[in-house]
Amino acid sequence: MPMANDTDMKPHVQTYHSVLGMLKYGAVICVLIGLFVVWLISGAK
């Protein structure tokens, strides 16, 4: 199977970086939501 040339790789690299960015920010948002839920459950006033 031939390797992809540079022209074929540019869209894939761009998509890869977009997915990594979404995962990074998604993880931060999930942690913040989790901390908020723990704060609600703990009954903090």
C-alpha positions as CSV (number, residue, x, y, z in Angstrom):
1,M,0.0,0.0,0.0
2,P,1.6,3.3,-1.0
3,M,2.2,6.1,1.5
4,A,0.1,9.3,1.3
5,N,2.0,12.2,-0.2
6,D,2.1,15.7,1.4
7,T,-1.0,16.9,-0.4
8,D,-3.1,14.1,1.0
9,M,-1.7,14.6,4.6
10,K,-2.6,18.3,5.0
11,P,-6.3,17.8,5.6
12,H,-5.6,14.8,7.8
13,V,-3.2,16.7,10.0
14,Q,-5.6,19.6,10.3
15,T,-8.4,17.2,11.4
16,Y,-6.1,15.5,13.8
17,H,-5.2,18.9,15.5
18,S,-8.9,19.8,15.6
19,V,-9.8,16.6,17.3
20,L,-7.0,17.0,19.8
21,G,-8.2,20.5,20.6
22,M,-11.8,19.3,21.1
23,L,-10.6,16.5,23.4
24,K,-8.4,18.8,25.4
25,Y,-11.1,21.4,26.0
26,G,-13.8,18.7,26.4
27,A,-11.7,17.1,29.2
28,V,-11.4,20.4,31.0
29,I,-15.1,21.0,30.7
30,C,-15.9,17.5,32.1
31,V,-13.6,18.1,35.0
32,L,-15.2,21.4,35.8
33,I,-18.7,19.8,35.6
34,G,-17.5,17.0,37.8
35,L,-16.2,19.4,40.4
36,F,-19.5,21.3,40.3
37,V,-21.5,18.2,40.8
38,V,-19.3,17.1,43.8
39,W,-19.7,20.6,45.2
40,L,-23.5,20.3,44.9
41,I,-23.6,16.8,46.5
42,S,-21.3,17.9,49.4
43,G,-23.9,20.5,50.4
44,A,-21.4,23.4,50.5
45,K,-23.0,26.6,51.5
